[in-house]
């Protein structure tokens, strides 16, 4: 049991040392991004298709009523 307690205490100490600014230091801000990545393009296309599907489904439900 003391090993588990030591692990928890160590985790808490590590969390206290964690600095959010250092974690996100390398992430570019939206202004710094030059062009969307392939994943961003695919995510945007997926969102468009999902929106189209939801609208078509709503129109069909309205038609049925």
Secondary structure, DSSP 4 states (H G I P E B T S, - for coil): -HHHHHHHHHHHHHHHH--HHHHTTTSPPTTT--S--HHHHHHHHHHHHHHHHHHHHHHHHHHH-
